[in-house]
């Protein structure tokens, strides 16, 4: 008969490749029970989005096979709660708020935000996507959504749903004549973003992806001052102008105490369909400057 210590010692040799810690010390083994030669427990992975989940599960099964036990294992995944759980009244059901930012417009920020949100939703996570680019909301067009919003019994706006995620954008609001959001000033923009956070029924979310407008103006400052942001993904292209402005955006978030969790270099190169040669249209970039 195998003992609890033997099982746990075997599992301690399974290391999460990303976090560099063993799965026992990380609390990933739940509800362990042993009945003769039958071992039963739950393997609670840290996030459904982890690319190493299948590797960890396979290694756990191999370790139990080496022990010669009859394994009954349930595999689940939870999303680690980031800074967003510290919120009191705003977005109480949201575990993590991830902002996608850029210093310069036209670098593919919204494309990255949409693809990030869809990718997370495909892992089984509960995802919301907030298009906070009030001046030029492009998320509805990318997702094939038409204007039209409704409210629940409490008067909160119900976001539209597509690809298994909830979406809110100024582009989904009913059009009112010739009103041009391009002439709206900072205080109005800040108020709209706050309304998107307080007056939208987001429900329970693992991730709220926020597509910020380009630059370092009122919108990102309002978001940072209104809710705790788990982290920021900065999007840029290889040109020096875009890289320099992206660096300014990254420094702004750093001063606000918000972690930069990733830098995306978009439009890096073109691959010839005939010879597969890579052509760096805008030149090779030094994205390490932003990372540092």
N, C-alpha and C positions, 0 to 999 in steps of 0.2 A: 504493500500500500504506500502510495506516494504521500509525502507530508506537505504542509503549507509552505514551510521554509524551502523545500526542494523546488517547488513550483515558482515561488517568488525569486529565488536565486537564479533560476533559469531565465526568468523574464527580465531580470536586471541586466542581462547581457544584450538585450534588444535596445539599441540606441536610435533615437529619432535623428535621422541624417541632417535635418535642418536645424533643430534646436540643440543638438549635441548633448542630450541628456537621456538617461535610461527611462523607459516607460513606467517603471514602478515608482521612481522618485517624482515623476510628473503626475502621478495619480491617475494614470490611464487604465489601471486594472480595477474593476469594480465588482462587488458582489461575488467574491471568490468562495466557492464551496467545493468540498471533496467528499465523494461517496465511494469508498473502495478505490477502484482504479479510474473512476470517472471524475474528471475535473471540469467544473463549470464556472465561467466568469464572463464579464462584459469588458470588451476592449473599447474604451472611449477615446477616440482619436481627437486631436486638438482642434481640427477644423475640416469641414468637408472639402475645402479648396486645396488642401495639402497634396502636392504631387507625389509624395512618398507613402501615402496611406496604404496602397496595395503592397508595397515592399514591407512595411511594418507588419501588416497582417500575415503575410506569407512567412516572415521570419518567426513570428509568434507561433504559428502552426508547426513550423519545423522544430522549434525548441521543445514544444510539447510532444512531438513525435519522437524526439530523441529520448525523452523521459519514459516513453512507452505507455502513455496514458490515453484514455478515451476522452477526447476533448469535445466539450459542448460550449462553443464560444459565440456570443452575440457581439456584433460590431456596430458601434454607433459613432457619431461625430457631433461635437458641439462647437460652437463658435466662441472663442475667448472674448470676453467683454473688455473693451478698451476704455478710453477716457470718457466716452459718452455715457457710461452707466452712472457717472457722478452727477448727472443732471437731476434737478429736483422736479420741476414742473414740465419742462419742454421735452418732448420725445422720450417719454419714460419707457416706451417699449422698444427703443432702438439701442442695440448693443454697441455698434460701431458707426461712426460717421467718417467717411473717407472723402476728402475733397480732391478734385482733379483740377489743377491750375496751370496757367501758362502766363508768361509775361507778355508775349506777343500774340496777336490774333492770327488765325489762318494756319496754325501749326498742327491741327488735327486733334485738339484737346477734346472736343465733343465726341469724336470718333473713338478715342481711347476710353472716355467715360462710359459710353454706350457698350462697348465691347467688354469692358471690365465688369459692368453690371450684369450683362447677359452670361458671361463666363461663370460668375459667382452663382447666379441663379441656376445654372445647369448642374452645379455640384449639389444642389438641394438646399442651398441656403435661402433664407427669406430676404429678398432684396428690394430696395426702393431706389429710384433714380430721380433726383431733383435737378431740373434744368434751371439753374440760377442765373443763366446768361440772359438777363432781361432785355438787353438791347437787341440781341440777335439769337433768339431761341431756335435751335436747329434739331434738337432731339426728336420732336414729333415727326418731322420729315424723315429722319433716319429710320424711325420705327414704324412709319406708315400710319401714324395716328392723326385723326381729324379733330378739330376743335369741338369741345363739348364736355361740360363738367356738371356733376350733380352733387347734392349735399345729403348727409345722413340726418337722422332724427334730431341730432344735437346741433345741426347747422354747420358741421365740419365738411369741408370739401372731400369728396371721394376721388382718389387718384385713379386714372385709367390703368388697366392691366394689359400687359403684352409680354410674351415669352416668359411667363411665370414671375414677372416682377411688376411692382407698382411704379407708375410714372406720373410726375407732375411737372408742368411747364407753363410759362406764360403763353406759349404757343397753343395751348389747349383751351385757353379762355375764349369765350365767344367774342368775335370781332365786333368792335363798336365803331361803325362808320369809318372815318378817315383818321382816327386817333393814331398818332405816331409815337411809339414808345421811345424812339430815338431822341426825343427832346426832353424826356423826363430827367430830373436832376437827382443828385445823390440822396437827399432825404427820402424821396419817393421810392427810389430803388431799394434803399435800406428797409423801408416799411414793407415793401412787397416780399422781400426775402424773409423777414420776420413772420409775415403772414403765412408764407409757405411752410414755415416750421411749426407755427402754433395753430393754424386753422385748417390743416390738412389731416385727415384721419389715416395716418401711416400704419397704425396697428403695431403688431409685433414684427420687428425686423432684426435680422442679424447684421445687415449692412445697409446704410443709406449712402449712396454714392451721390456726391454733389458736384455737378458740372458748373464751375465758377466762370464768370466772364473774364476775359483776358485783362491783364494789368494788375495793379496793386491799389486799386481805389476803394470805394465805399463797400462794394459787395463782399470781398474777402474779409475786410475788417469787421463788417457787421456779423458775418457768420462766425468769425473767431471770437467775437465778444459776446455772442448770444448763446452758443453751445460749445461744449468741449469737443474738439475735433480729434479723432483717434490718430490721424496722419494725413499727409498730403502726397499726391503723386504729381510731379512736375513734368509737363510735356514741352518739348522743344524740337526744333529742326537744326540741322548742322550749321546753318549760317551764323556768323559771328554776331550779327545784330540780334537774332533770336536767342542765341545762347546767353548773351550779356543781359538781356531783359529777363530771361528765365532765372538767371542767377540773382537778379534783384528781387524777384518774386520769392525765391527760396530763402533769401536772407530775411525778407519780411516775416515769413512764417517762422523762421528760426528765432527772431526777436520776440515773437508772440508765444514762444515756447511750444510750438507745434512740430512734431517730428516729420521729417521728410522720409517717407517710406519707399520712394522709388523715383527714378528719373527715366522718362521714355524719350528716346531720340527717334522721331518720326521722319519719314521720307528720307531715310539715310542713303539709299542707293537704288538704282534701276538695274534689273536683271534682263539682259538681252534674251528675247525668246528664241533666238537662233543659235547663239554660241554660249549662253549662260554666263557671260562675263558680267561682273558687277561694275557699274559706272556710278561713281559718287558725284551726282549732279551738283550738289552744293558743297562738295569738298568734305574731307574727313573732319569730324568734330572732336572737340576735347570736352566730352561730357563729364570727365573726371573732375573738371573745375567746379561743376555744380555739386557733384557728390562730396568733394572735400569741403 
